[in-house]
Amino acid sequence: CKEHKTELYQLDYSSKIKFLEEMSVVAEAVSKAFGAEKMNYELLGNGDTHLHWHLFPRKTGDIENYGNNGKGPVWWYPMEKMYGDDNRPSDMELEEMKEKLLKELDILLK
């Protein structure tokens, strides 16, 4: 969608379907590339008021024992841990992650 919109319902029907379809393809690629057990999807727009998705590939134990005995949304994990250096991938790891994701996207888009 090339038009600036702040809410999903503001899109015309065909743009809305295309937007959801593209998000679904990317989510599937993310899930496969990173071995997700579950995908979480966010379409918030409170900070950046334009339509964009946040996709969270989830695995058991990814928020340790925070939340409801280790279950719950990612924002129940402490911000200082989430954004801490221990959770920050190296440049090489980022490149490997990018390659995995692009490979899965290529497979899905053929």
OpenMM code with the backbone's topology and positions (N, CA, C; nanometers):
from openmm import Vec3, app, unit

residues = "CYS LYS GLU HIS LYS THR GLU LEU TYR GLN LEU ASP TYR SER SER LYS ILE LYS PHE LEU GLU GLU MET SER VAL VAL ALA GLU ALA VAL SER LYS ALA PHE GLY ALA GLU LYS MET ASN TYR GLU LEU LEU GLY ASN GLY ASP THR HIS LEU HIS TRP HIS LEU PHE PRO ARG LYS THR GLY ASP ILE GLU ASN TYR GLY ASN ASN GLY LYS GLY PRO VAL TRP TRP TYR PRO MET GLU LYS MET TYR GLY ASP ASP ASN ARG PRO SER ASP MET GLU LEU GLU GLU MET LYS GLU LYS LEU LEU LYS GLU LEU ASP ILE LEU LEU LYS".split()
positions = [
    Vec3(0.0843, -0.1177, 0.0000),
    Vec3(0.0000, 0.0000, 0.0000),
    Vec3(0.0892, 0.1245, 0.0000),
    Vec3(0.0726, 0.2070, -0.0959),
    Vec3(0.1568, 0.3264, -0.1097),
    Vec3(0.0927, 0.4496, -0.0468),
    Vec3(-0.0331, 0.4393, -0.0053),
    Vec3(-0.0994, 0.5523, 0.0589),
    Vec3(-0.0747, 0.5489, 0.2091),
    Vec3(-0.0565, 0.6662, 0.2668),
    Vec3(-0.0400, 0.6732, 0.4118),
    Vec3(-0.1767, 0.6552, 0.4777),
    Vec3(-0.1884, 0.5528, 0.5589),
    Vec3(-0.3093, 0.5275, 0.6372),
    Vec3(-0.2662, 0.4955, 0.7791),
    Vec3(-0.3531, 0.5256, 0.8730),
    Vec3(-0.3204, 0.5001, 1.0134),
    Vec3(-0.3965, 0.3813, 1.0712),
    Vec3(-0.4991, 0.3347, 1.0017),
    Vec3(-0.5805, 0.2232, 1.0502),
    Vec3(-0.6054, 0.1237, 0.9377),
    Vec3(-0.6059, -0.0042, 0.9713),
    Vec3(-0.6283, -0.1097, 0.8731),
    Vec3(-0.7617, -0.0913, 0.8014),
    Vec3(-0.8649, -0.0526, 0.8741),
    Vec3(-0.9971, -0.0380, 0.8132),
    Vec3(-1.0048, 0.0789, 0.7149),
    Vec3(-0.9035, 0.1666, 0.7135),
    Vec3(-0.9029, 0.2787, 0.6192),
    Vec3(-0.8611, 0.2369, 0.4777),
    Vec3(-0.8020, 0.1202, 0.4653),
    Vec3(-0.7600, 0.0724, 0.3331),
    Vec3(-0.8809, 0.0259, 0.2532),
    Vec3(-0.8767, 0.0469, 0.1219),
    Vec3(-0.9810, -0.0114, 0.0387),
    Vec3(-0.9637, -0.1634, 0.0419),
    Vec3(-1.0678, -0.2342, 0.0026),
    Vec3(-1.0699, -0.3793, 0.0184),
    Vec3(-0.9499, -0.4479, -0.0457),
    Vec3(-0.9179, -0.4160, -0.1700),
    Vec3(-0.8081, -0.4857, -0.2382),
    Vec3(-0.6733, -0.4545, -0.1731),
    Vec3(-0.6523, -0.3314, -0.1287),
    Vec3(-0.5274, -0.2970, -0.0593),
    Vec3(-0.5181, -0.3687, 0.0745),
    Vec3(-0.6311, -0.3779, 0.1433),
    Vec3(-0.6344, -0.4464, 0.2727),
    Vec3(-0.5979, -0.5943, 0.2564),
    Vec3(-0.6565, -0.6586, 0.1576),
    Vec3(-0.6278, -0.8004, 0.1327),
    Vec3(-0.4812, -0.8187, 0.0955),
    Vec3(-0.4281, -0.7333, 0.0101),
    Vec3(-0.2871, -0.7417, -0.0309),
    Vec3(-0.1951, -0.7181, 0.0887),
    Vec3(-0.2268, -0.6206, 0.1716),
    Vec3(-0.1478, -0.5890, 0.2910),
    Vec3(-0.1424, -0.7097, 0.3850),
    Vec3(-0.2568, -0.7719, 0.4080),
    Vec3(-0.2627, -0.8893, 0.4956),
    Vec3(-0.1919, -1.0091, 0.4329),
    Vec3(-0.2069, -1.0256, 0.3023),
    Vec3(-0.1402, -1.1353, 0.2322),
    Vec3(0.0121, -1.1209, 0.2417),
    Vec3(0.0622, -1.0017, 0.2167),
    Vec3(0.2072, -0.9788, 0.2234),
    Vec3(0.2600, -1.0015, 0.3648),
    Vec3(0.1867, -0.9546, 0.4652),
    Vec3(0.2274, -0.9765, 0.6039),
    Vec3(0.2310, -1.1255, 0.6346),
    Vec3(0.1332, -1.1988, 0.5851),
    Vec3(0.1265, -1.3419, 0.6095),
    Vec3(0.2446, -1.4158, 0.5465),
    Vec3(0.2827, -1.3775, 0.4261),
    Vec3(0.3980, -1.4394, 0.3590),
    Vec3(0.5259, -1.4103, 0.4372),
    Vec3(0.5443, -1.2857, 0.4777),
    Vec3(0.6638, -1.2502, 0.5553),
    Vec3(0.6637, -1.3247, 0.6885),
    Vec3(0.5489, -1.3336, 0.7542),
    Vec3(0.5406, -1.4054, 0.8815),
    Vec3(0.5769, -1.5529, 0.8648),
    Vec3(0.5306, -1.6150, 0.7572),
    Vec3(0.5651, -1.7551, 0.7319),
    Vec3(0.7152, -1.7705, 0.7100),
    Vec3(0.7736, -1.6794, 0.6351),
    Vec3(0.9186, -1.6842, 0.6112),
    Vec3(0.9956, -1.6649, 0.7417),
    Vec3(0.9534, -1.5703, 0.8237),
    Vec3(1.0180, -1.5469, 0.9540),
    Vec3(1.0066, -1.6717, 1.0404),
    Vec3(0.8879, -1.7302, 1.0445),
    Vec3(0.8654, -1.8501, 1.1250),
    Vec3(0.9570, -1.9645, 1.0829),
    Vec3(0.9648, -1.9879, 0.9533),
    Vec3(1.0489, -2.0970, 0.9027),
    Vec3(1.1974, -2.0670, 0.9205),
    Vec3(1.2377, -1.9437, 0.8945),
    Vec3(1.3798, -1.9069, 0.9039),
    Vec3(1.4323, -1.9181, 1.0463),
    Vec3(1.3484, -1.8870, 1.1440),
    Vec3(1.3952, -1.8802, 1.2819),
    Vec3(1.3343, -1.9860, 1.3731),
    Vec3(1.2663, -2.0843, 1.3141),
    Vec3(1.2153, -2.1975, 1.3908),
    Vec3(1.1152, -2.1599, 1.4983),
    Vec3(1.0249, -2.0692, 1.4658),
    Vec3(0.9259, -2.0242, 1.5635),
    Vec3(0.8267, -2.1355, 1.5960),
    Vec3(0.7892, -2.1424, 1.7219),
    Vec3(0.6806, -2.2313, 1.7632),
    Vec3(0.5462, -2.1606, 1.7463),
    Vec3(0.5502, -2.0281, 1.7519),
    Vec3(0.4305, -1.9443, 1.7423),
    Vec3(0.4735, -1.8081, 1.6913),
    Vec3(0.3877, -1.7437, 1.6144),
    Vec3(0.4140, -1.6070, 1.5691),
    Vec3(0.3186, -1.5121, 1.6405),
    Vec3(0.3718, -1.3990, 1.6863),
    Vec3(0.2894, -1.2907, 1.7406),
    Vec3(0.2928, -1.1762, 1.6406),
    Vec3(0.1778, -1.1127, 1.6223),
    Vec3(0.1618, -1.0049, 1.5247),
    Vec3(0.1130, -0.8800, 1.5971),
    Vec3(0.1730, -0.7654, 1.5648),
    Vec3(0.1264, -0.6381, 1.6196),
    Vec3(0.1093, -0.5376, 1.5068),
    Vec3(-0.0002, -0.4668, 1.5116),
    Vec3(-0.0269, -0.3554, 1.4216),
    Vec3(-0.0735, -0.2413, 1.5117),
    Vec3(0.0223, -0.1713, 1.5717),
    Vec3(-0.0101, -0.0740, 1.6752),
    Vec3(-0.0263, 0.0672, 1.6202),
    Vec3(0.0838, 0.1289, 1.5818),
    Vec3(0.0775, 0.2632, 1.5265),
    Vec3(0.0672, 0.3748, 1.6279),
    Vec3(0.0868, 0.3443, 1.7559),
    Vec3(0.0785, 0.4494, 1.8569),
    Vec3(0.1972, 0.5442, 1.8492),
    Vec3(0.3149, 0.4925, 1.8161),
    Vec3(0.4346, 0.5751, 1.8057),
    Vec3(0.4538, 0.6278, 1.6648),
    Vec3(0.4601, 0.5367, 1.5688),
    Vec3(0.4700, 0.5728, 1.4271),
    Vec3(0.3319, 0.5538, 1.3664),
    Vec3(0.2653, 0.6630, 1.3377),
    Vec3(0.1260, 0.6546, 1.2944),
    Vec3(0.1143, 0.6252, 1.1449),
    Vec3(0.1590, 0.5066, 1.1084),
    Vec3(0.1367, 0.4533, 0.9741),
    Vec3(0.1250, 0.3017, 0.9880),
    Vec3(0.0610, 0.2404, 0.8918),
    Vec3(0.0400, 0.0960, 0.8988),
    Vec3(0.1713, 0.0220, 0.8796),
    Vec3(0.2079, -0.0551, 0.9781),
    Vec3(0.3258, -0.1416, 0.9701),
    Vec3(0.3106, -0.2512, 1.0749),
    Vec3(0.3677, -0.3652, 1.0446),
    Vec3(0.3578, -0.4811, 1.1327),
    Vec3(0.4848, -0.4996, 1.2138),
    Vec3(0.4661, -0.5523, 1.3336),
    Vec3(0.5755, -0.6040, 1.4154),
    Vec3(0.5500, -0.7542, 1.4250),
    Vec3(0.6444, -0.8337, 1.3807),
    Vec3(0.6311, -0.9794, 1.3827),
    Vec3(0.7306, -1.0354, 1.4827),
    Vec3(0.6812, -1.1162, 1.5747),
    Vec3(0.7649, -1.1738, 1.6790),
    Vec3(0.7634, -1.3257, 1.6689),
    Vec3(0.8722, -1.3865, 1.6213),
    Vec3(0.8802, -1.5332, 1.6250),
    Vec3(0.9036, -1.5754, 1.7697),
    Vec3(0.8186, -1.6636, 1.8197),
    Vec3(0.8243, -1.7002, 1.9608),
    Vec3(0.8665, -1.8451, 1.9794),
    Vec3(0.9373, -1.8690, 2.0897),
    Vec3(0.9796, -2.0030, 2.1303),
    Vec3(0.9583, -2.0174, 2.2802),
    Vec3(0.9364, -2.1389, 2.3243),
    Vec3(0.9219, -2.1661, 2.4664),
    Vec3(1.0436, -2.1136, 2.5412),
    Vec3(1.0191, -2.0394, 2.6478),
    Vec3(1.1271, -1.9880, 2.7314),
    Vec3(1.1881, -1.8576, 2.6845),
    Vec3(1.1335, -1.7990, 2.5775),
    Vec3(1.1966, -1.6776, 2.5237),
    Vec3(1.1820, -1.5553, 2.6136),
    Vec3(1.0898, -1.5590, 2.7085),
    Vec3(1.0833, -1.4500, 2.8062),
    Vec3(1.1192, -1.5012, 2.9462),
    Vec3(1.1975, -1.6089, 2.9461),
    Vec3(1.2422, -1.6726, 3.0705),
    Vec3(1.1206, -1.7023, 3.1573),
    Vec3(1.1223, -1.6637, 3.2839),
    Vec3(1.0092, -1.6927, 3.3717),
    Vec3(0.9264, -1.5676, 3.4002),
    Vec3(0.9420, -1.4655, 3.3157),
    Vec3(0.8629, -1.3437, 3.3323),
    Vec3(0.7225, -1.3682, 3.2801),
    Vec3(0.6334, -1.2742, 3.3069),
    Vec3(0.4964, -1.2885, 3.2605),
    Vec3(0.4224, -1.3900, 3.3448),
    Vec3(0.3444, -1.4724, 3.2817),
    Vec3(0.2647, -1.5750, 3.3484),
    Vec3(0.3406, -1.7068, 3.3415),
    Vec3(0.4367, -1.7238, 3.4326),
    Vec3(0.5233, -1.8423, 3.4330),
    Vec3(0.5933, -1.8618, 3.2987),
    Vec3(0.6450, -1.7532, 3.2452),
    Vec3(0.7190, -1.7609, 3.1195),
    Vec3(0.6340, -1.7521, 2.9950),
    Vec3(0.5062, -1.7279, 3.0113),
    Vec3(0.4167, -1.7151, 2.8961),
    Vec3(0.3573, -1.5754, 2.8952),
    Vec3(0.3434, -1.5209, 2.7763),
    Vec3(0.2847, -1.3880, 2.7632),
    Vec3(0.3508, -1.3109, 2.6511),
    Vec3(0.3067, -1.1877, 2.6302),
    Vec3(0.3626, -1.1063, 2.5221),
    Vec3(0.5069, -1.0674, 2.5499),
    Vec3(0.5793, -1.0356, 2.4442),
    Vec3(0.7216, -1.0033, 2.4579),
    Vec3(0.7454, -0.8818, 2.5457),
    Vec3(0.6508, -0.7901, 2.5525),
    Vec3(0.6740, -0.6703, 2.6336),
    Vec3(0.6672, -0.6985, 2.7835),
    Vec3(0.6350, -0.8212, 2.8234),
    Vec3(0.6449, -0.8587, 2.9650),
    Vec3(0.7889, -0.8917, 3.0029),
    Vec3(0.8750, -0.9058, 2.9045),
    Vec3(1.0178, -0.9281, 2.9284),
    Vec3(1.0800, -0.7917, 2.9567),
    Vec3(1.1643, -0.7800, 3.0589),
    Vec3(1.2205, -0.6483, 3.0934),
    Vec3(1.2946, -0.5842, 2.9757),
    Vec3(1.2676, -0.4567, 2.9531),
    Vec3(1.3287, -0.3838, 2.8414),
    Vec3(1.4807, -0.3844, 2.8491),
    Vec3(1.5352, -0.3712, 2.9695),
    Vec3(1.6817, -0.3685, 2.9816),
    Vec3(1.7436, -0.5017, 2.9407),
    Vec3(1.6692, -0.6108, 2.9566),
    Vec3(1.7190, -0.7411, 2.9107),
    Vec3(1.6953, -0.7569, 2.7601),
    Vec3(1.5771, -0.7174, 2.7150),
    Vec3(1.5435, -0.7319, 2.5734),
    Vec3(1.6427, -0.6568, 2.4852),
    Vec3(1.6782, -0.5366, 2.5263),
    Vec3(1.7666, -0.4527, 2.4452),
    Vec3(1.9108, -0.4539, 2.4944),
    Vec3(1.9415, -0.5414, 2.5888),
    Vec3(2.0771, -0.5502, 2.6419),
    Vec3(2.1745, -0.6117, 2.5427),
    Vec3(2.3011, -0.5881, 2.5670),
    Vec3(2.4058, -0.6393, 2.4775),
    Vec3(2.4030, -0.7915, 2.4650),
    Vec3(2.3596, -0.8622, 2.5693),
    Vec3(2.3537, -1.0086, 2.5641),
    Vec3(2.2553, -1.0587, 2.4588),
    Vec3(2.1558, -0.9794, 2.4271),
    Vec3(2.0552, -1.0179, 2.3273),
    Vec3(2.0824, -0.9593, 2.1897),
    Vec3(2.1879, -0.8828, 2.1770),
    Vec3(2.2181, -0.8151, 2.0508),
    Vec3(2.3025, -0.9069, 1.9620),
    Vec3(2.2525, -0.9398, 1.8415),
    Vec3(2.3317, -1.0259, 1.7524),
    Vec3(2.4529, -0.9515, 1.6965),
    Vec3(2.5563, -1.0268, 1.6686),
    Vec3(2.6758, -0.9695, 1.6055),
    Vec3(2.6445, -0.9387, 1.4590),
    Vec3(2.7328, -0.8660, 1.3943),
    Vec3(2.7149, -0.8371, 1.2517),
    Vec3(2.7080, -0.9662, 1.1704),
    Vec3(2.7912, -1.0643, 1.2053),
    Vec3(2.7905, -1.1918, 1.1337),
    Vec3(2.6578, -1.2650, 1.1569),
    Vec3(2.6094, -1.2646, 1.2805),
    Vec3(2.4812, -1.3291, 1.3091),
    Vec3(2.3678, -1.2600, 1.2335),
    Vec3(2.3714, -1.1280, 1.2282),
    Vec3(2.2692, -1.0546, 1.1522),
    Vec3(2.2718, -1.0928, 1.0047),
    Vec3(2.3902, -1.1058, 0.9497),
    Vec3(2.4033, -1.1442, 0.8087),
    Vec3(2.3475, -1.2845, 0.7865),
    Vec3(2.3758, -1.3766, 0.8778),
    Vec3(2.3225, -1.5129, 0.8671),
    Vec3(2.1704, -1.5125, 0.8783),
    Vec3(2.1172, -1.4313, 0.9688),
    Vec3(1.9723, -1.4210, 0.9851),
    Vec3(1.9082, -1.3660, 0.8576),
    Vec3(1.9696, -1.2653, 0.8014),
    Vec3(1.9204, -1.2051, 0.6770),
    Vec3(1.9189, -1.3082, 0.5649),
    Vec3(2.0266, -1.3861, 0.5522),
    Vec3(2.0340, -1.4885, 0.4476),
    Vec3(1.9256, -1.5938, 0.4658),
    Vec3(1.9028, -1.6379, 0.5894),
    Vec3(1.7974, -1.7365, 0.6163),
    Vec3(1.6608, -1.6818, 0.5764),
    Vec3(1.6352, -1.5575, 0.6151),
    Vec3(1.5058, -1.4971, 0.5848),
    Vec3(1.4867, -1.4792, 0.4345),
    Vec3(1.5877, -1.4304, 0.3664),
    Vec3(1.5774, -1.4131, 0.2210),
    Vec3(1.5574, -1.5462, 0.1495),
    Vec3(1.6227, -1.6513, 0.1976),
    Vec3(1.6055, -1.7845, 0.1387),
    Vec3(1.4599, -1.8292, 0.1513),
    Vec3(1.4026, -1.8128, 0.2693),
    Vec3(1.2628, -1.8535, 0.2897),
    Vec3(1.1672, -1.7681, 0.2072),
    Vec3(1.1941, -1.6390, 0.1971),
    Vec3(1.1100, -1.5530, 0.1130),
    Vec3(1.1177, -1.5956, -0.0328),
    Vec3(1.2377, -1.6265, -0.0801),
    Vec3(1.2538, -1.6727, -0.2188),
    Vec3(1.1721, -1.7986, -0.2444),
    Vec3(1.1753, -1.8924, -0.1508),
    Vec3(1.0996, -2.0174, -0.1653),
    Vec3(0.9499, -1.9885, -0.1728),
    Vec3(0.9014, -1.9028, -0.0834),
    Vec3(0.7578, -1.8742, -0.0773),
    Vec3(0.7080, -1.7922, -0.1958),
    Vec3(0.7942, -1.7115, -0.2525),
    Vec3(0.7507, -1.6222, -0.3605),
    Vec3(0.7692, -1.6813, -0.4996),
    Vec3(0.8204, -1.8045, -0.5087),
    Vec3(0.8372, -1.8691, -0.6400),
    Vec3(0.7092, -1.9317, -0.6859),
] * unit.nanometer
topology = app.Topology()
chain = topology.addChain("A")
for resn in residues:
    res = topology.addResidue(resn, chain)
    for name in ("N", "CA", "C"):
        topology.addAtom(name, app.Element.getBySymbol(name[0]), res)
